[in-house]
């Protein structure tokens, strides 16, 4: 076996990081985290909007003649 051991760094052996470097790191990590959370939320919102529009269109196709007749009876069919 090799008698040499791998060197492990402890917190006491690591040199301190400047405040400027730490703030740069934190700001970049914050932007990275925000970027990866905004995209899924936007895609979910888009998907829900498409589903709602599809349901509305399917309802219009299914009940369109009845909707038009009820509007014609009340005199509002010319508004649409």
Phi and psi in radians as a Rosetta constraint file:
Dihedral C 1 N 2 CA 2 C 2 CIRCULARHARMONIC -1.399 0.35
Dihedral N 2 CA 2 C 2 N 3 CIRCULARHARMONIC 2.281 0.35
Dihedral C 2 N 3 CA 3 C 3 CIRCULARHARMONIC -1.435 0.35
Dihedral N 3 CA 3 C 3 N 4 CIRCULARHARMONIC -0.187 0.35
Dihedral C 3 N 4 CA 4 C 4 CIRCULARHARMONIC -1.403 0.35
Dihedral N 4 CA 4 C 4 N 5 CIRCULARHARMONIC 2.370 0.35
Dihedral C 4 N 5 CA 5 C 5 CIRCULARHARMONIC -1.844 0.35
Dihedral N 5 CA 5 C 5 N 6 CIRCULARHARMONIC 2.656 0.35
Dihedral C 5 N 6 CA 6 C 6 CIRCULARHARMONIC -1.229 0.35
Dihedral N 6 CA 6 C 6 N 7 CIRCULARHARMONIC 2.418 0.35
Dihedral C 6 N 7 CA 7 C 7 CIRCULARHARMONIC -1.377 0.35
Dihedral N 7 CA 7 C 7 N 8 CIRCULARHARMONIC 2.283 0.35
Dihedral C 7 N 8 CA 8 C 8 CIRCULARHARMONIC -1.892 0.35
Dihedral N 8 CA 8 C 8 N 9 CIRCULARHARMONIC 2.363 0.35
Dihedral C 8 N 9 CA 9 C 9 CIRCULARHARMONIC -1.609 0.35
Dihedral N 9 CA 9 C 9 N 10 CIRCULARHARMONIC 2.342 0.35
Dihedral C 9 N 10 CA 10 C 10 CIRCULARHARMONIC -1.861 0.35
Dihedral N 10 CA 10 C 10 N 11 CIRCULARHARMONIC 2.978 0.35
Dihedral C 10 N 11 CA 11 C 11 CIRCULARHARMONIC -1.095 0.35
Dihedral N 11 CA 11 C 11 N 12 CIRCULARHARMONIC -0.505 0.35
Dihedral C 11 N 12 CA 12 C 12 CIRCULARHARMONIC -1.261 0.35
Dihedral N 12 CA 12 C 12 N 13 CIRCULARHARMONIC -0.438 0.35
Dihedral C 12 N 13 CA 13 C 13 CIRCULARHARMONIC -1.539 0.35
Dihedral N 13 CA 13 C 13 N 14 CIRCULARHARMONIC -0.280 0.35
Dihedral C 13 N 14 CA 14 C 14 CIRCULARHARMONIC -1.433 0.35
Dihedral N 14 CA 14 C 14 N 15 CIRCULARHARMONIC 2.268 0.35
Dihedral C 14 N 15 CA 15 C 15 CIRCULARHARMONIC -1.180 0.35
Dihedral N 15 CA 15 C 15 N 16 CIRCULARHARMONIC 2.614 0.35
Dihedral C 15 N 16 CA 16 C 16 CIRCULARHARMONIC -1.161 0.35
Dihedral N 16 CA 16 C 16 N 17 CIRCULARHARMONIC 2.632 0.35
Dihedral C 16 N 17 CA 17 C 17 CIRCULARHARMONIC -1.728 0.35
Dihedral N 17 CA 17 C 17 N 18 CIRCULARHARMONIC 2.462 0.35
Dihedral C 17 N 18 CA 18 C 18 CIRCULARHARMONIC -1.179 0.35
Dihedral N 18 CA 18 C 18 N 19 CIRCULARHARMONIC 2.738 0.35
Dihedral C 18 N 19 CA 19 C 19 CIRCULARHARMONIC -1.130 0.35
Dihedral N 19 CA 19 C 19 N 20 CIRCULARHARMONIC -0.616 0.35
Dihedral C 19 N 20 CA 20 C 20 CIRCULARHARMONIC -1.117 0.35
Dihedral N 20 CA 20 C 20 N 21 CIRCULARHARMONIC -0.789 0.35
Dihedral C 20 N 21 CA 21 C 21 CIRCULARHARMONIC -1.148 0.35
Dihedral N 21 CA 21 C 21 N 22 CIRCULARHARMONIC -0.700 0.35
Dihedral C 21 N 22 CA 22 C 22 CIRCULARHARMONIC -1.154 0.35
Dihedral N 22 CA 22 C 22 N 23 CIRCULARHARMONIC -0.730 0.35
Dihedral C 22 N 23 CA 23 C 23 CIRCULARHARMONIC -1.193 0.35
Dihedral N 23 CA 23 C 23 N 24 CIRCULARHARMONIC -0.623 0.35
Dihedral C 23 N 24 CA 24 C 24 CIRCULARHARMONIC -1.114 0.35
Dihedral N 24 CA 24 C 24 N 25 CIRCULARHARMONIC -0.760 0.35
Dihedral C 24 N 25 CA 25 C 25 CIRCULARHARMONIC -1.093 0.35
Dihedral N 25 CA 25 C 25 N 26 CIRCULARHARMONIC -0.794 0.35
Dihedral C 25 N 26 CA 26 C 26 CIRCULARHARMONIC -1.133 0.35
Dihedral N 26 CA 26 C 26 N 27 CIRCULARHARMONIC -0.740 0.35
Dihedral C 26 N 27 CA 27 C 27 CIRCULARHARMONIC -1.160 0.35
Dihedral N 27 CA 27 C 27 N 28 CIRCULARHARMONIC -0.670 0.35
Dihedral C 27 N 28 CA 28 C 28 CIRCULARHARMONIC -1.211 0.35
Dihedral N 28 CA 28 C 28 N 29 CIRCULARHARMONIC -0.701 0.35
Dihedral C 28 N 29 CA 29 C 29 CIRCULARHARMONIC -1.152 0.35
Dihedral N 29 CA 29 C 29 N 30 CIRCULARHARMONIC -0.624 0.35
Dihedral C 29 N 30 CA 30 C 30 CIRCULARHARMONIC -1.136 0.35
Dihedral N 30 CA 30 C 30 N 31 CIRCULARHARMONIC -0.755 0.35
Dihedral C 30 N 31 CA 31 C 31 CIRCULARHARMONIC -1.147 0.35
Dihedral N 31 CA 31 C 31 N 32 CIRCULARHARMONIC -0.685 0.35
Dihedral C 31 N 32 CA 32 C 32 CIRCULARHARMONIC -1.124 0.35
Dihedral N 32 CA 32 C 32 N 33 CIRCULARHARMONIC -0.772 0.35
Dihedral C 32 N 33 CA 33 C 33 CIRCULARHARMONIC -1.128 0.35
Dihedral N 33 CA 33 C 33 N 34 CIRCULARHARMONIC -0.709 0.35
Dihedral C 33 N 34 CA 34 C 34 CIRCULARHARMONIC -1.150 0.35
Dihedral N 34 CA 34 C 34 N 35 CIRCULARHARMONIC -0.687 0.35
Dihedral C 34 N 35 CA 35 C 35 CIRCULARHARMONIC -1.099 0.35
Dihedral N 35 CA 35 C 35 N 36 CIRCULARHARMONIC -0.686 0.35
Dihedral C 35 N 36 CA 36 C 36 CIRCULARHARMONIC -1.401 0.35
Dihedral N 36 CA 36 C 36 N 37 CIRCULARHARMONIC -0.185 0.35
Dihedral C 36 N 37 CA 37 C 37 CIRCULARHARMONIC -1.719 0.35
Dihedral N 37 CA 37 C 37 N 38 CIRCULARHARMONIC -0.444 0.35
Dihedral C 37 N 38 CA 38 C 38 CIRCULARHARMONIC -1.272 0.35
Dihedral N 38 CA 38 C 38 N 39 CIRCULARHARMONIC -0.698 0.35
Dihedral C 38 N 39 CA 39 C 39 CIRCULARHARMONIC -1.079 0.35
Dihedral N 39 CA 39 C 39 N 40 CIRCULARHARMONIC -0.868 0.35
Dihedral C 39 N 40 CA 40 C 40 CIRCULARHARMONIC -1.090 0.35
Dihedral N 40 CA 40 C 40 N 41 CIRCULARHARMONIC -0.653 0.35
Dihedral C 40 N 41 CA 41 C 41 CIRCULARHARMONIC -1.136 0.35
Dihedral N 41 CA 41 C 41 N 42 CIRCULARHARMONIC -0.736 0.35
Dihedral C 41 N 42 CA 42 C 42 CIRCULARHARMONIC -1.137 0.35
Dihedral N 42 CA 42 C 42 N 43 CIRCULARHARMONIC -0.698 0.35
Dihedral C 42 N 43 CA 43 C 43 CIRCULARHARMONIC -1.184 0.35
Dihedral N 43 CA 43 C 43 N 44 CIRCULARHARMONIC -0.644 0.35
Dihedral C 43 N 44 CA 44 C 44 CIRCULARHARMONIC -1.150 0.35
Dihedral N 44 CA 44 C 44 N 45 CIRCULARHARMONIC -0.767 0.35
Dihedral C 44 N 45 CA 45 C 45 CIRCULARHARMONIC -1.093 0.35
Dihedral N 45 CA 45 C 45 N 46 CIRCULARHARMONIC -0.732 0.35
Dihedral C 45 N 46 CA 46 C 46 CIRCULARHARMONIC -1.102 0.35
Dihedral N 46 CA 46 C 46 N 47 CIRCULARHARMONIC -0.756 0.35
Dihedral C 46 N 47 CA 47 C 47 CIRCULARHARMONIC -1.095 0.35
Dihedral N 47 CA 47 C 47 N 48 CIRCULARHARMONIC -0.731 0.35
Dihedral C 47 N 48 CA 48 C 48 CIRCULARHARMONIC -1.144 0.35
Dihedral N 48 CA 48 C 48 N 49 CIRCULARHARMONIC -0.660 0.35
Dihedral C 48 N 49 CA 49 C 49 CIRCULARHARMONIC -1.126 0.35
Dihedral N 49 CA 49 C 49 N 50 CIRCULARHARMONIC -0.734 0.35
Dihedral C 49 N 50 CA 50 C 50 CIRCULARHARMONIC -1.136 0.35
Dihedral N 50 CA 50 C 50 N 51 CIRCULARHARMONIC -0.698 0.35
Dihedral C 50 N 51 CA 51 C 51 CIRCULARHARMONIC -1.124 0.35
Dihedral N 51 CA 51 C 51 N 52 CIRCULARHARMONIC -0.713 0.35
Dihedral C 51 N 52 CA 52 C 52 CIRCULARHARMONIC -1.154 0.35
Dihedral N 52 CA 52 C 52 N 53 CIRCULARHARMONIC -0.731 0.35
Dihedral C 52 N 53 CA 53 C 53 CIRCULARHARMONIC -1.148 0.35
Dihedral N 53 CA 53 C 53 N 54 CIRCULARHARMONIC -0.679 0.35
Dihedral C 53 N 54 CA 54 C 54 CIRCULARHARMONIC -1.134 0.35
Dihedral N 54 CA 54 C 54 N 55 CIRCULARHARMONIC -0.735 0.35
Dihedral C 54 N 55 CA 55 C 55 CIRCULARHARMONIC -1.129 0.35
Dihedral N 55 CA 55 C 55 N 56 CIRCULARHARMONIC -0.701 0.35
Dihedral C 55 N 56 CA 56 C 56 CIRCULARHARMONIC -1.141 0.35
Dihedral N 56 CA 56 C 56 N 57 CIRCULARHARMONIC -0.732 0.35
Dihedral C 56 N 57 CA 57 C 57 CIRCULARHARMONIC -1.163 0.35
Dihedral N 57 CA 57 C 57 N 58 CIRCULARHARMONIC -0.704 0.35
Dihedral C 57 N 58 CA 58 C 58 CIRCULARHARMONIC -1.134 0.35
Dihedral N 58 CA 58 C 58 N 59 CIRCULARHARMONIC -0.675 0.35
Dihedral C 58 N 59 CA 59 C 59 CIRCULARHARMONIC -1.131 0.35
Dihedral N 59 CA 59 C 59 N 60 CIRCULARHARMONIC -0.678 0.35
Dihedral C 59 N 60 CA 60 C 60 CIRCULARHARMONIC -1.138 0.35
Dihedral N 60 CA 60 C 60 N 61 CIRCULARHARMONIC -0.721 0.35
Dihedral C 60 N 61 CA 61 C 61 CIRCULARHARMONIC -1.111 0.35
Dihedral N 61 CA 61 C 61 N 62 CIRCULARHARMONIC -0.678 0.35
Dihedral C 61 N 62 CA 62 C 62 CIRCULARHARMONIC -1.285 0.35
Dihedral N 62 CA 62 C 62 N 63 CIRCULARHARMONIC -0.742 0.35
Dihedral C 62 N 63 CA 63 C 63 CIRCULARHARMONIC -2.001 0.35
Dihedral N 63 CA 63 C 63 N 64 CIRCULARHARMONIC 0.257 0.35
Dihedral C 63 N 64 CA 64 C 64 CIRCULARHARMONIC -1.002 0.35
Dihedral N 64 CA 64 C 64 N 65 CIRCULARHARMONIC -0.865 0.35
Dihedral C 64 N 65 CA 65 C 65 CIRCULARHARMONIC -1.078 0.35
Dihedral N 65 CA 65 C 65 N 66 CIRCULARHARMONIC -0.677 0.35
Dihedral C 65 N 66 CA 66 C 66 CIRCULARHARMONIC -1.181 0.35
Dihedral N 66 CA 66 C 66 N 67 CIRCULARHARMONIC -0.669 0.35
Dihedral C 66 N 67 CA 67 C 67 CIRCULARHARMONIC -1.128 0.35
Dihedral N 67 CA 67 C 67 N 68 CIRCULARHARMONIC -0.782 0.35
Dihedral C 67 N 68 CA 68 C 68 CIRCULARHARMONIC -1.117 0.35
Dihedral N 68 CA 68 C 68 N 69 CIRCULARHARMONIC -0.716 0.35
Dihedral C 68 N 69 CA 69 C 69 CIRCULARHARMONIC -1.148 0.35
Dihedral N 69 CA 69 C 69 N 70 CIRCULARHARMONIC -0.697 0.35
Dihedral C 69 N 70 CA 70 C 70 CIRCULARHARMONIC -1.160 0.35
Dihedral N 70 CA 70 C 70 N 71 CIRCULARHARMONIC -0.611 0.35
Dihedral C 70 N 71 CA 71 C 71 CIRCULARHARMONIC -1.234 0.35
Dihedral N 71 CA 71 C 71 N 72 CIRCULARHARMONIC -0.650 0.35
Dihedral C 71 N 72 CA 72 C 72 CIRCULARHARMONIC -1.147 0.35
Dihedral N 72 CA 72 C 72 N 73 CIRCULARHARMONIC -0.665 0.35
Dihedral C 72 N 73 CA 73 C 73 CIRCULARHARMONIC -1.134 0.35
Dihedral N 73 CA 73 C 73 N 74 CIRCULARHARMONIC -0.592 0.35
Dihedral C 73 N 74 CA 74 C 74 CIRCULARHARMONIC -1.599 0.35
Dihedral N 74 CA 74 C 74 N 75 CIRCULARHARMONIC -0.035 0.35
Dihedral C 74 N 75 CA 75 C 75 CIRCULARHARMONIC 1.446 0.35
Dihedral N 75 CA 75 C 75 N 76 CIRCULARHARMONIC 0.212 0.35
Dihedral C 75 N 76 CA 76 C 76 CIRCULARHARMONIC -1.781 0.35
Dihedral N 76 CA 76 C 76 N 77 CIRCULARHARMONIC 0.064 0.35
Dihedral C 76 N 77 CA 77 C 77 CIRCULARHARMONIC -1.184 0.35
Dihedral N 77 CA 77 C 77 N 78 CIRCULARHARMONIC -0.403 0.35
Dihedral C 77 N 78 CA 78 C 78 CIRCULARHARMONIC -1.351 0.35
Dihedral N 78 CA 78 C 78 N 79 CIRCULARHARMONIC -0.226 0.35
Dihedral C 78 N 79 CA 79 C 79 CIRCULARHARMONIC -1.289 0.35
Dihedral N 79 CA 79 C 79 N 80 CIRCULARHARMONIC -0.409 0.35
